[in-house]
């Protein structure tokens, strides 16, 4: 990640990323840059958007970025994804990985989660109270509980061998559901 960041953000051209340079970055696009870790993301304290698509990152952890509104890490061969203490995160894109383990803690604003084409057998979205759009198509889910998501408008479960009766809904939500088997 350091090499990719230095190419674009080493403003004083001294060969290292200074704290002031990292703090100036609001949009971090590092697509196809041979990145293998998310460990250094915490340096970008003012980042609002981070896109790491098409890298190889087996374990992706994103935490403590108070301004981050959008995170995308599609096509990165992730098996475990963790997000924690991302108070502004609204959009999370994790398509086309190998995710088996997924957890989000203290991410109250997520309203769009796309985690299709993965290997999820279960997913807990109960803490995502503002979730409006959820795409979990082409995983290995057999049941889904959306009782804690009263604002959910659209749900895509195609490719999961689920019937609508496998989806536990709350009394306040009536989302449009795509992809259930008859």
Secondary structure, DSSP 8 states (H G I E B T S, - for coil): -HHHHHHHH-TT-SSS--HHHHHH-SEEE-TTS-----GGGGG-TT-SEEE--SS--SEEEEE--TT--EEE--SS--SEEEEES-TT--EEE--SS---EEEEES-TT--EEE--SS--S----TT-TT--EEE--SS--S-EEETT-TT--EEE-TTS--BGGGEEE-SS---EEES-B-
